[in-house]
């Protein structure tokens, strides 16, 4: 065994310990520096995401539609890539602009109508409240107050924000004036964040063009760095992780976006046909939330149903029926066709990945939790299968060992014990007779070697 206690290893351990202590004592500064670095690199992350998504239509053009370009006329080879990139970005921009022109005005109209009808919807909500409270009081003999005036409701709201029982105009004015510095601070903070977001978005689009145009060179440079600084024995595993990540995570993300867009458009068409109010607003909410696996339909459907419940029972019932049918078609037909079997997770593990990802990373975890967990699940699954194969026959017997059918196992163990006891009795008889033939047969039986089964090993461990 190679001696690990060397001067070099001792120095490395001391340096690593000093580094950990330095990180521990300066953790706040390190987080500030890391946040600043991430803020600087944000346009590159956005550009990489755009380039990765647009790489799929780009490949359809470059490797499909323009596949034979340049075979007869060599000068067209230099035009092939720029033409594919130009068409990709022009087509994507046209789709986005068309959606903005079509959807945004209708969304603004829906929101304005919703705000305008808020008093009427408030009265409808108050009627629902009275009916529910009446039913609870009659059923459970409760004494929940039913009637309250608008002034009482306003006073309760003001009491919640100011902490005072009887609020007058002077108190409201003082509260507003005291809140002005915080309001201005939040407004300027929001304005700064919005400006930074717009800048990052524009720069991300520009950077995505470079990513898409020089993706082959960048990929080769990444390979050069990997081969130069990573031991050769780890490279196959690294390439496998990259390939599985591209298959499980990347294609799932792109397919999920396309599937959600299709779902939102189809939902808008059917809601418009059946005259359901706020169709554009509801279609956008349900379409965007449909990106989130498992919980997405509920996150988008429940607030939409609440809005329609304030309008009336008929729009609510129509919406529920349409969404239920479309969700069944999407889950069993559309999504498998668009995404395929790239994830390979059962419903339980999808639920697990969404909950854990959302708890750790918020909305990003909700969206990316499932594909990232699918990568981990695939790598661990392959490792498990390889380890079982290395154990050979014994590992397969242990895998087939049915713990729940213990009565059958107990009967099998009893049979094995009886056979061993009979074998011991035969050996004892042979020793008693002292015959040469018996001795020879006894020697032969002692020299026999049998491969133990998993059941025999289990029995030996119990003894």
TORNU-604584 format. One record per residue (C-alpha): x, y, z; residue in three letters. Coordinates in steps of 0.05 Angstrom, whole numbers, always signed. Layout:
<rec x="X" y="Y" z="Z" code="ALA"/>
...
***
This chain:
<rec x="+0" y="+0" z="+0" code="UNK"/>
<rec x="+27" y="+68" z="-19" code="UNK"/>
<rec x="+48" y="+110" z="+40" code="UNK"/>
<rec x="+1" y="+170" z="+44" code="UNK"/>
<rec x="+37" y="+204" z="+102" code="UNK"/>
<rec x="+87" y="+244" z="+63" code="UNK"/>
<rec x="+112" y="+315" z="+71" code="UNK"/>
<rec x="+75" y="+336" z="+7" code="UNK"/>
<rec x="+8" y="+309" z="+33" code="UNK"/>
<rec x="+19" y="+340" z="+101" code="UNK"/>
<rec x="+31" y="+409" z="+69" code="UNK"/>
<rec x="-31" y="+401" z="+25" code="UNK"/>
<rec x="-73" y="+383" z="+87" code="UNK"/>
<rec x="-46" y="+444" z="+125" code="UNK"/>
<rec x="-59" y="+490" z="+66" code="UNK"/>
<rec x="-130" y="+463" z="+57" code="UNK"/>
<rec x="-144" y="+472" z="+132" code="UNK"/>
<rec x="-119" y="+545" z="+129" code="UNK"/>
<rec x="-163" y="+557" z="+68" code="UNK"/>
<rec x="-225" y="+530" z="+104" code="UNK"/>
<rec x="-211" y="+574" z="+165" code="UNK"/>
<rec x="-202" y="+635" z="+119" code="UNK"/>
<rec x="-269" y="+620" z="+85" code="UNK"/>
<rec x="-303" y="+611" z="+152" code="UNK"/>
<rec x="-278" y="+677" z="+179" code="UNK"/>
<rec x="-294" y="+716" z="+115" code="UNK"/>
<rec x="-359" y="+682" z="+93" code="UNK"/>
<rec x="-398" y="+747" z="+85" code="UNK"/>
<rec x="-344" y="+779" z="+41" code="UNK"/>
<rec x="-340" y="+715" z="-1" code="UNK"/>
<rec x="-416" y="+716" z="-12" code="UNK"/>
<rec x="-412" y="+789" z="-34" code="UNK"/>
<rec x="-356" y="+775" z="-83" code="UNK"/>
<rec x="-392" y="+713" z="-110" code="UNK"/>
<rec x="-456" y="+754" z="-118" code="UNK"/>
<rec x="-419" y="+808" z="-156" code="UNK"/>
<rec x="-387" y="+757" z="-202" code="UNK"/>
<rec x="-454" y="+724" z="-216" code="UNK"/>
<rec x="-485" y="+792" z="-231" code="UNK"/>
<rec x="-429" y="+805" z="-282" code="UNK"/>
<rec x="-438" y="+737" z="-314" code="UNK"/>
<rec x="-515" y="+740" z="-315" code="UNK"/>
<rec x="-518" y="+763" z="-389" code="UNK"/>
<rec x="-474" y="+704" z="-408" code="UNK"/>
<rec x="-521" y="+656" z="-371" code="UNK"/>
<rec x="-581" y="+686" z="-407" code="UNK"/>
<rec x="-545" y="+684" z="-473" code="UNK"/>
<rec x="-526" y="+611" z="-463" code="UNK"/>
<rec x="-599" y="+594" z="-447" code="UNK"/>
<rec x="-625" y="+630" z="-509" code="UNK"/>
<rec x="-572" y="+598" z="-553" code="UNK"/>
<rec x="-587" y="+529" z="-525" code="UNK"/>
<rec x="-662" y="+537" z="-539" code="UNK"/>
<rec x="-651" y="+566" z="-608" code="UNK"/>
<rec x="-600" y="+513" z="-625" code="UNK"/>
<rec x="-657" y="+464" z="-641" code="UNK"/>
<rec x="-689" y="+506" z="-697" code="UNK"/>
<rec x="-619" y="+525" z="-720" code="UNK"/>
<rec x="-600" y="+452" z="-728" code="UNK"/>
<rec x="-664" y="+439" z="-767" code="UNK"/>
<rec x="-644" y="+493" z="-816" code="UNK"/>
<rec x="-569" y="+481" z="-819" code="UNK"/>
<rec x="-569" y="+405" z="-818" code="UNK"/>
<rec x="-637" y="+394" z="-850" code="UNK"/>
<rec x="-664" y="+447" z="-898" code="UNK"/>
<rec x="-595" y="+473" z="-919" code="UNK"/>
<rec x="-561" y="+405" z="-916" code="UNK"/>
<rec x="-542" y="+403" z="-990" code="UNK"/>
<rec x="-524" y="+477" z="-995" code="UNK"/>
<rec x="-453" y="+485" z="-1020" code="UNK"/>
<rec x="-443" y="+417" z="-1051" code="UNK"/>
<rec x="-448" y="+443" z="-1122" code="UNK"/>
<rec x="-427" y="+515" z="-1109" code="UNK"/>
<rec x="-372" y="+518" z="-1057" code="UNK"/>
<rec x="-380" y="+593" z="-1044" code="UNK"/>
<rec x="-448" y="+578" z="-1012" code="UNK"/>
<rec x="-414" y="+541" z="-954" code="UNK"/>
<rec x="-395" y="+608" z="-924" code="UNK"/>
<rec x="-467" y="+632" z="-929" code="UNK"/>
<rec x="-498" y="+569" z="-898" code="UNK"/>
<rec x="-486" y="+584" z="-824" code="UNK"/>
<rec x="-502" y="+660" z="-826" code="UNK"/>
<rec x="-565" y="+646" z="-865" code="UNK"/>
<rec x="-589" y="+593" z="-816" code="UNK"/>
<rec x="-574" y="+639" z="-756" code="UNK"/>
<rec x="-609" y="+698" z="-789" code="UNK"/>
<rec x="-672" y="+659" z="-805" code="UNK"/>
<rec x="-672" y="+629" z="-735" code="UNK"/>
<rec x="-670" y="+696" z="-700" code="UNK"/>
<rec x="-717" y="+730" z="-749" code="UNK"/>
<rec x="-768" y="+674" z="-742" code="UNK"/>
<rec x="-762" y="+674" z="-666" code="UNK"/>
<rec x="-768" y="+749" z="-663" code="UNK"/>
<rec x="-829" y="+748" z="-709" code="UNK"/>
<rec x="-864" y="+697" z="-663" code="UNK"/>
<rec x="-849" y="+738" z="-601" code="UNK"/>
<rec x="-872" y="+803" z="-633" code="UNK"/>
<rec x="-936" y="+770" z="-659" code="UNK"/>
<rec x="-951" y="+744" z="-589" code="UNK"/>
<rec x="-938" y="+812" z="-559" code="UNK"/>
<rec x="-983" y="+848" z="-609" code="UNK"/>
<rec x="-1038" y="+796" z="-602" code="UNK"/>
<rec x="-1036" y="+779" z="-528" code="UNK"/>
<rec x="-1013" y="+841" z="-491" code="UNK"/>
<rec x="-1070" y="+888" z="-512" code="UNK"/>
<rec x="-1121" y="+834" z="-494" code="UNK"/>
<rec x="-1086" y="+822" z="-428" code="UNK"/>
<rec x="-1089" y="+897" z="-413" code="UNK"/>
<rec x="-1163" y="+898" z="-431" code="UNK"/>
<rec x="-1177" y="+838" z="-387" code="UNK"/>
<rec x="-1139" y="+867" z="-328" code="UNK"/>
<rec x="-1175" y="+934" z="-336" code="UNK"/>
<rec x="-1242" y="+899" z="-338" code="UNK"/>
<rec x="-1224" y="+857" z="-278" code="UNK"/>
<rec x="-1206" y="+919" z="-238" code="UNK"/>
<rec x="-1268" y="+956" z="-261" code="UNK"/>
<rec x="-1313" y="+899" z="-240" code="UNK"/>
<rec x="-1278" y="+889" z="-172" code="UNK"/>
<rec x="-1335" y="+921" z="-131" code="UNK"/>
<rec x="-1386" y="+875" z="-165" code="UNK"/>
<rec x="-1342" y="+814" z="-154" code="UNK"/>
<rec x="-1333" y="+836" z="-82" code="UNK"/>
<rec x="-1408" y="+834" z="-72" code="UNK"/>
<rec x="-1410" y="+765" z="-105" code="UNK"/>
<rec x="-1355" y="+741" z="-57" code="UNK"/>
<rec x="-1394" y="+770" z="+2" code="UNK"/>
<rec x="-1455" y="+730" z="-20" code="UNK"/>
<rec x="-1414" y="+666" z="-24" code="UNK"/>
<rec x="-1386" y="+682" z="+45" code="UNK"/>
<rec x="-1457" y="+690" z="+74" code="UNK"/>
<rec x="-1480" y="+624" z="+44" code="UNK"/>
<rec x="-1420" y="+586" z="+70" code="UNK"/>
<rec x="-1425" y="+616" z="+140" code="UNK"/>
<rec x="-1499" y="+602" z="+143" code="UNK"/>
<rec x="-1486" y="+529" z="+126" code="UNK"/>
<rec x="-1431" y="+524" z="+178" code="UNK"/>
<rec x="-1474" y="+556" z="+232" code="UNK"/>
<rec x="-1533" y="+510" z="+218" code="UNK"/>
<rec x="-1491" y="+447" z="+211" code="UNK"/>
<rec x="-1442" y="+455" z="+268" code="UNK"/>
<rec x="-1482" y="+504" z="+312" code="UNK"/>
<rec x="-1427" y="+556" z="+305" code="UNK"/>
<rec x="-1436" y="+630" z="+318" code="UNK"/>
<rec x="-1394" y="+661" z="+263" code="UNK"/>
<rec x="-1416" y="+732" z="+247" code="UNK"/>
<rec x="-1449" y="+737" z="+179" code="UNK"/>
<rec x="-1463" y="+811" z="+166" code="UNK"/>
<rec x="-1411" y="+866" z="+165" code="UNK"/>
<rec x="-1414" y="+934" z="+132" code="UNK"/>
<rec x="-1365" y="+963" z="+82" code="UNK"/>
<rec x="-1342" y="+1013" z="+134" code="UNK"/>
<rec x="-1326" y="+957" z="+183" code="UNK"/>
<rec x="-1286" y="+920" z="+130" code="UNK"/>
<rec x="-1247" y="+984" z="+114" code="UNK"/>
<rec x="-1234" y="+997" z="+188" code="UNK"/>
<rec x="-1209" y="+925" z="+197" code="UNK"/>
<rec x="-1161" y="+934" z="+139" code="UNK"/>
<rec x="-1136" y="+1000" z="+166" code="UNK"/>
<rec x="-1128" y="+969" z="+235" code="UNK"/>
<rec x="-1087" y="+914" z="+204" code="UNK"/>
<rec x="-1038" y="+964" z="+172" code="UNK"/>
<rec x="-1037" y="+1018" z="+226" code="UNK"/>
<rec x="-1049" y="+977" z="+290" code="UNK"/>
<rec x="-1101" y="+1027" z="+316" code="UNK"/>
<rec x="-1174" y="+1013" z="+332" code="UNK"/>
<rec x="-1207" y="+1078" z="+309" code="UNK"/>
<rec x="-1170" y="+1108" z="+250" code="UNK"/>
<rec x="-1185" y="+1179" z="+226" code="UNK"/>
<rec x="-1160" y="+1220" z="+167" code="UNK"/>
<rec x="-1101" y="+1248" z="+206" code="UNK"/>
<rec x="-1076" y="+1179" z="+224" code="UNK"/>
<rec x="-1081" y="+1156" z="+152" code="UNK"/>
<rec x="-1044" y="+1218" z="+127" code="UNK"/>
<rec x="-989" y="+1208" z="+180" code="UNK"/>
<rec x="-982" y="+1135" z="+161" code="UNK"/>
<rec x="-975" y="+1152" z="+87" code="UNK"/>
<rec x="-923" y="+1206" z="+101" code="UNK"/>
<rec x="-883" y="+1160" z="+146" code="UNK"/>
<rec x="-884" y="+1108" z="+91" code="UNK"/>
<rec x="-861" y="+1155" z="+35" code="UNK"/>
<rec x="-785" y="+1143" z="+46" code="UNK"/>
<rec x="-795" y="+1068" z="+43" code="UNK"/>
<rec x="-840" y="+1075" z="-18" code="UNK"/>
<rec x="-789" y="+1117" z="-55" code="UNK"/>
<rec x="-733" y="+1070" z="-35" code="UNK"/>
<rec x="-772" y="+1010" z="-61" code="UNK"/>
<rec x="-791" y="+1047" z="-124" code="UNK"/>
<rec x="-720" y="+1066" z="-141" code="UNK"/>
<rec x="-698" y="+995" z="-124" code="UNK"/>
<rec x="-750" y="+967" z="-170" code="UNK"/>
<rec x="-730" y="+1017" z="-225" code="UNK"/>
<rec x="-657" y="+997" z="-217" code="UNK"/>
<rec x="-674" y="+923" z="-220" code="UNK"/>
<rec x="-718" y="+934" z="-281" code="UNK"/>
<rec x="-662" y="+972" z="-317" code="UNK"/>
<rec x="-612" y="+919" z="-300" code="UNK"/>
<rec x="-660" y="+865" z="-324" code="UNK"/>
<rec x="-671" y="+900" z="-390" code="UNK"/>
<rec x="-596" y="+909" z="-400" code="UNK"/>
<rec x="-582" y="+835" z="-383" code="UNK"/>
<rec x="-637" y="+813" z="-431" code="UNK"/>
<rec x="-611" y="+855" z="-489" code="UNK"/>
<rec x="-539" y="+834" z="-477" code="UNK"/>
<rec x="-562" y="+762" z="-469" code="UNK"/>
<rec x="-593" y="+763" z="-538" code="UNK"/>
<rec x="-530" y="+792" z="-568" code="UNK"/>
<rec x="-485" y="+742" z="-532" code="UNK"/>
<rec x="-531" y="+684" z="-554" code="UNK"/>
<rec x="-515" y="+701" z="-627" code="UNK"/>
<rec x="-441" y="+692" z="-613" code="UNK"/>
<rec x="-454" y="+628" z="-574" code="UNK"/>
<rec x="-494" y="+600" z="-632" code="UNK"/>
<rec x="-445" y="+623" z="-686" code="UNK"/>
<rec x="-382" y="+597" z="-651" code="UNK"/>
<rec x="-411" y="+537" z="-613" code="UNK"/>
<rec x="-365" y="+487" z="-648" code="UNK"/>
<rec x="-303" y="+527" z="-630" code="UNK"/>
<rec x="-327" y="+537" z="-559" code="UNK"/>
<rec x="-343" y="+463" z="-551" code="UNK"/>
<rec x="-274" y="+444" z="-576" code="UNK"/>
<rec x="-241" y="+494" z="-528" code="UNK"/>
<rec x="-280" y="+464" z="-470" code="UNK"/>
<rec x="-256" y="+394" z="-491" code="UNK"/>
<rec x="-184" y="+420" z="-493" code="UNK"/>
<rec x="-190" y="+447" z="-422" code="UNK"/>
<rec x="-221" y="+381" z="-399" code="UNK"/>
<rec x="-167" y="+338" z="-431" code="UNK"/>
<rec x="-111" y="+384" z="-406" code="UNK"/>
<rec x="-131" y="+388" z="-333" code="UNK"/>
<rec x="-174" y="+326" z="-319" code="UNK"/>
<rec x="-143" y="+256" z="-314" code="UNK"/>
<rec x="-159" y="+213" z="-374" code="UNK"/>
<rec x="-194" y="+159" z="-331" code="UNK"/>
<rec x="-247" y="+210" z="-311" code="UNK"/>
<rec x="-262" y="+236" z="-381" code="UNK"/>
<rec x="-310" y="+181" z="-404" code="UNK"/>
<rec x="-353" y="+193" z="-342" code="UNK"/>
<rec x="-351" y="+268" z="-354" code="UNK"/>
<rec x="-373" y="+259" z="-427" code="UNK"/>
<rec x="-428" y="+213" z="-404" code="UNK"/>
<rec x="-454" y="+264" z="-353" code="UNK"/>
<rec x="-454" y="+319" z="-407" code="UNK"/>
<rec x="-491" y="+274" z="-456" code="UNK"/>
<rec x="-544" y="+252" z="-404" code="UNK"/>
<rec x="-553" y="+325" z="-382" code="UNK"/>
<rec x="-565" y="+346" z="-453" code="UNK"/>
<rec x="-615" y="+290" z="-464" code="UNK"/>
<rec x="-652" y="+293" z="-398" code="UNK"/>
<rec x="-647" y="+366" z="-378" code="UNK"/>
<rec x="-639" y="+407" z="-442" code="UNK"/>
<rec x="-688" y="+372" z="-487" code="UNK"/>
<rec x="-739" y="+366" z="-431" code="UNK"/>
<rec x="-735" y="+441" z="-419" code="UNK"/>
<rec x="-743" y="+459" z="-492" code="UNK"/>
<rec x="-799" y="+408" z="-502" code="UNK"/>
<rec x="-834" y="+432" z="-439" code="UNK"/>
<rec x="-834" y="+504" z="-463" code="UNK"/>
<rec x="-862" y="+483" z="-531" code="UNK"/>
<rec x="-915" y="+439" z="-499" code="UNK"/>
<rec x="-937" y="+494" z="-452" code="UNK"/>
<rec x="-942" y="+544" z="-509" code="UNK"/>
<rec x="-985" y="+495" z="-549" code="UNK"/>
<rec x="-1029" y="+482" z="-488" code="UNK"/>
<rec x="-1039" y="+557" z="-476" code="UNK"/>
<rec x="-1058" y="+571" z="-549" code="UNK"/>
<rec x="-1107" y="+513" z="-553" code="UNK"/>
<rec x="-1138" y="+533" z="-486" code="UNK"/>
<rec x="-1147" y="+605" z="-511" code="UNK"/>
<rec x="-1181" y="+580" z="-575" code="UNK"/>
<rec x="-1231" y="+536" z="-537" code="UNK"/>
<rec x="-1246" y="+588" z="-484" code="UNK"/>
<rec x="-1259" y="+639" z="-538" code="UNK"/>
<rec x="-1304" y="+591" z="-576" code="UNK"/>
<rec x="-1347" y="+578" z="-514" code="UNK"/>
<rec x="-1349" y="+651" z="-494" code="UNK"/>
<rec x="-1312" y="+645" z="-428" code="UNK"/>
<rec x="-1292" y="+714" z="-403" code="UNK"/>
<rec x="-1219" y="+734" z="-392" code="UNK"/>
<rec x="-1197" y="+680" z="-442" code="UNK"/>
<rec x="-1129" y="+712" z="-459" code="UNK"/>
<rec x="-1112" y="+725" z="-386" code="UNK"/>
<rec x="-1131" y="+654" z="-364" code="UNK"/>
<rec x="-1095" y="+622" z="-424" code="UNK"/>
<rec x="-1031" y="+659" z="-407" code="UNK"/>
<rec x="-1035" y="+640" z="-333" code="UNK"/>
<rec x="-1049" y="+567" z="-347" code="UNK"/>
<rec x="-998" y="+563" z="-404" code="UNK"/>
<rec x="-941" y="+593" z="-364" code="UNK"/>
<rec x="-956" y="+552" z="-301" code="UNK"/>
<rec x="-960" y="+488" z="-343" code="UNK"/>
<rec x="-884" y="+492" z="-349" code="UNK"/>
<rec x="-880" y="+469" z="-277" code="UNK"/>
<rec x="-887" y="+393" z="-274" code="UNK"/>
<rec x="-942" y="+361" z="-231" code="UNK"/>
<rec x="-965" y="+424" z="-194" code="UNK"/>
<rec x="-967" y="+471" z="-255" code="UNK"/>
<rec x="-1039" y="+456" z="-276" code="UNK"/>
<rec x="-1063" y="+468" z="-205" code="UNK"/>
<rec x="-1023" y="+532" z="-196" code="UNK"/>
<rec x="-1053" y="+560" z="-259" code="UNK"/>
<rec x="-1122" y="+529" z="-255" code="UNK"/>
<rec x="-1141" y="+548" z="-183" code="UNK"/>
<rec x="-1135" y="+625" z="-189" code="UNK"/>
<rec x="-1167" y="+622" z="-258" code="UNK"/>
<rec x="-1225" y="+583" z="-230" code="UNK"/>
<rec x="-1231" y="+633" z="-172" code="UNK"/>
<rec x="-1235" y="+692" z="-221" code="UNK"/>
<rec x="-1290" y="+656" z="-262" code="UNK"/>
<rec x="-1327" y="+636" z="-198" code="UNK"/>
<rec x="-1336" y="+711" z="-184" code="UNK"/>
<rec x="-1365" y="+720" z="-254" code="UNK"/>
<rec x="-1415" y="+663" z="-250" code="UNK"/>
<rec x="-1425" y="+588" z="-245" code="UNK"/>
<rec x="-1432" y="+574" z="-320" code="UNK"/>
<rec x="-1363" y="+602" z="-340" code="UNK"/>
<rec x="-1332" y="+565" z="-282" code="UNK"/>
<rec x="-1362" y="+498" z="-302" code="UNK"/>
<rec x="-1344" y="+508" z="-376" code="UNK"/>
<rec x="-1272" y="+525" z="-357" code="UNK"/>
<rec x="-1265" y="+464" z="-311" code="UNK"/>
<rec x="-1290" y="+417" z="-365" code="UNK"/>
<rec x="-1246" y="+447" z="-419" code="UNK"/>
<rec x="-1183" y="+446" z="-376" code="UNK"/>
<rec x="-1196" y="+375" z="-352" code="UNK"/>
<rec x="-1203" y="+349" z="-423" code="UNK"/>
<rec x="-1142" y="+388" z="-449" code="UNK"/>
<rec x="-1099" y="+365" z="-390" code="UNK"/>
<rec x="-1116" y="+292" z="-404" code="UNK"/>
<rec x="-1098" y="+301" z="-478" code="UNK"/>
<rec x="-1034" y="+339" z="-460" code="UNK"/>
<rec x="-1011" y="+288" z="-409" code="UNK"/>
<rec x="-1025" y="+226" z="-452" code="UNK"/>
<rec x="-1016" y="+250" z="-524" code="UNK"/>
<rec x="-984" y="+319" z="-534" code="UNK"/>
<rec x="-929" y="+318" z="-480" code="UNK"/>
<rec x="-904" y="+248" z="-496" code="UNK"/>
<rec x="-901" y="+266" z="-570" code="UNK"/>
<rec x="-863" y="+331" z="-559" code="UNK"/>
<rec x="-818" y="+313" z="-500" code="UNK"/>
<rec x="-814" y="+238" z="-510" code="UNK"/>
<rec x="-785" y="+193" z="-457" code="UNK"/>
<rec x="-725" y="+237" z="-441" code="UNK"/>
<rec x="-741" y="+241" z="-366" code="UNK"/>
<rec x="-755" y="+169" z="-348" code="UNK"/>
<rec x="-782" y="+183" z="-279" code="UNK"/>
<rec x="-844" y="+155" z="-246" code="UNK"/>
<rec x="-898" y="+201" z="-219" code="UNK"/>
<rec x="-872" y="+193" z="-148" code="UNK"/>
<rec x="-801" y="+217" z="-166" code="UNK"/>
<rec x="-830" y="+275" z="-207" code="UNK"/>
<rec x="-869" y="+297" z="-145" code="UNK"/>
<rec x="-807" y="+288" z="-102" code="UNK"/>
<rec x="-762" y="+328" z="-149" code="UNK"/>
<rec x="-812" y="+385" z="-156" code="UNK"/>
<rec x="-823" y="+392" z="-80" code="UNK"/>
<rec x="-749" y="+388" z="-63" code="UNK"/>
<rec x="-727" y="+433" z="-121" code="UNK"/>
<rec x="-780" y="+485" z="-104" code="UNK"/>
<rec x="-762" y="+485" z="-30" code="UNK"/>
<rec x="-688" y="+495" z="-46" code="UNK"/>
<rec x="-688" y="+542" z="-106" code="UNK"/>
<rec x="-759" y="+571" z="-112" code="UNK"/>
<rec x="-790" y="+579" z="-181" code="UNK"/>
<rec x="-726" y="+557" z="-216" code="UNK"/>
<rec x="-726" y="+494" z="-174" code="UNK"/>
<rec x="-798" y="+480" z="-193" code="UNK"/>
<rec x="-781" y="+483" z="-267" code="UNK"/>
<rec x="-712" y="+452" z="-268" code="UNK"/>
<rec x="-719" y="+404" z="-209" code="UNK"/>
<rec x="-748" y="+347" z="-250" code="UNK"/>
<rec x="-696" y="+346" z="-307" code="UNK"/>
<rec x="-637" y="+355" z="-260" code="UNK"/>
<rec x="-662" y="+299" z="-215" code="UNK"/>
<rec x="-672" y="+257" z="-278" code="UNK"/>
<rec x="-597" y="+265" z="-292" code="UNK"/>
<rec x="-579" y="+244" z="-221" code="UNK"/>
<rec x="-629" y="+186" z="-223" code="UNK"/>
<rec x="-601" y="+161" z="-289" code="UNK"/>
<rec x="-528" y="+163" z="-265" code="UNK"/>
<rec x="-544" y="+129" z="-199" code="UNK"/>
<rec x="-588" y="+77" z="-235" code="UNK"/>
<rec x="-531" y="+59" z="-282" code="UNK"/>
<rec x="-483" y="+52" z="-224" code="UNK"/>
<rec x="-531" y="+7" z="-187" code="UNK"/>
<rec x="-542" y="-38" z="-247" code="UNK"/>
<rec x="-466" y="-45" z="-258" code="UNK"/>
<rec x="-455" y="-63" z="-185" code="UNK"/>
<rec x="-509" y="-116" z="-186" code="UNK"/>
<rec x="-479" y="-146" z="-250" code="UNK"/>
<rec x="-411" y="-149" z="-217" code="UNK"/>
<rec x="-440" y="-190" z="-160" code="UNK"/>
<rec x="-462" y="-243" z="-211" code="UNK"/>
<rec x="-509" y="-299" z="-193" code="UNK"/>
<rec x="-508" y="-284" z="-119" code="UNK"/>
<rec x="-529" y="-212" z="-131" code="UNK"/>
<rec x="-587" y="-234" z="-176" code="UNK"/>
<rec x="-611" y="-284" z="-123" code="UNK"/>
<rec x="-609" y="-229" z="-71" code="UNK"/>
<rec x="-648" y="-184" z="-118" code="UNK"/>
<rec x="-701" y="-238" z="-128" code="UNK"/>
<rec x="-705" y="-253" z="-54" code="UNK"/>
<rec x="-778" y="-239" z="-35" code="UNK"/>
<rec x="-779" y="-216" z="+37" code="UNK"/>
<rec x="-854" y="-208" z="+40" code="UNK"/>
<rec x="-866" y="-283" z="+25" code="UNK"/>
<rec x="-832" y="-304" z="+89" code="UNK"/>
<rec x="-873" y="-369" z="+97" code="UNK"/>
<rec x="-846" y="-396" z="+32" code="UNK"/>
<rec x="-776" y="-376" z="+51" code="UNK"/>
<rec x="-784" y="-409" z="+119" code="UNK"/>
<rec x="-807" y="-473" z="+86" code="UNK"/>
<rec x="-747" y="-472" z="+39" code="UNK"/>
<rec x="-700" y="-460" z="+97" code="UNK"/>
<rec x="-732" y="-518" z="+135" code="UNK"/>
<rec x="-721" y="-564" z="+76" code="UNK"/>
<rec x="-649" y="-543" z="+71" code="UNK"/>
<rec x="-639" y="-557" z="+146" code="UNK"/>
<rec x="-671" y="-626" z="+139" code="UNK"/>
<rec x="-625" y="-643" z="+81" code="UNK"/>
<rec x="-564" y="-621" z="+120" code="UNK"/>
<rec x="-587" y="-662" z="+181" code="UNK"/>
<rec x="-597" y="-723" z="+137" code="UNK"/>
<rec x="-528" y="-713" z="+107" code="UNK"/>
<rec x="-497" y="-709" z="+176" code="UNK"/>
<rec x="-533" y="-773" z="+197" code="UNK"/>
<rec x="-507" y="-810" z="+136" code="UNK"/>
<rec x="-436" y="-787" z="+152" code="UNK"/>
<rec x="-444" y="-812" z="+223" code="UNK"/>
<rec x="-468" y="-880" z="+199" code="UNK"/>
<rec x="-409" y="-886" z="+152" code="UNK"/>
<rec x="-361" y="-871" z="+209" code="UNK"/>
<rec x="-394" y="-923" z="+253" code="UNK"/>
<rec x="-388" y="-979" z="+200" code="UNK"/>
<rec x="-314" y="-967" z="+186" code="UNK"/>
<rec x="-319" y="-997" z="+117" code="UNK"/>
<rec x="-269" y="-978" z="+64" code="UNK"/>
<rec x="-324" y="-963" z="+14" code="UNK"/>
<rec x="-357" y="-920" z="+66" code="UNK"/>
<rec x="-293" y="-884" z="+80" code="UNK"/>
<rec x="-281" y="-871" z="+6" code="UNK"/>
<rec x="-351" y="-845" z="-3" code="UNK"/>
<rec x="-343" y="-804" z="+60" code="UNK"/>
<rec x="-279" y="-773" z="+33" code="UNK"/>
<rec x="-313" y="-758" z="-33" code="UNK"/>
<rec x="-370" y="-724" z="+2" code="UNK"/>
<rec x="-322" y="-681" z="+43" code="UNK"/>
<rec x="-285" y="-659" z="-20" code="UNK"/>
<rec x="-349" y="-637" z="-55" code="UNK"/>
<rec x="-356" y="-563" z="-60" code="UNK"/>
<rec x="-423" y="-530" z="-72" code="UNK"/>
<rec x="-434" y="-457" z="-87" code="UNK"/>
<rec x="-477" y="-428" z="-32" code="UNK"/>
<rec x="-542" y="-396" z="-52" code="UNK"/>
<rec x="-569" y="-332" z="-22" code="UNK"/>
<rec x="-619" y="-371" z="+20" code="UNK"/>
<rec x="-562" y="-414" z="+50" code="UNK"/>
<rec x="-521" y="-352" z="+66" code="UNK"/>
<rec x="-583" y="-322" z="+101" code="UNK"/>
<rec x="-592" y="-386" z="+142" code="UNK"/>
<rec x="-518" y="-387" z="+161" code="UNK"/>
<rec x="-522" y="-315" z="+185" code="UNK"/>
<rec x="-583" y="-331" z="+228" code="UNK"/>
<rec x="-545" y="-389" z="+260" code="UNK"/>
***
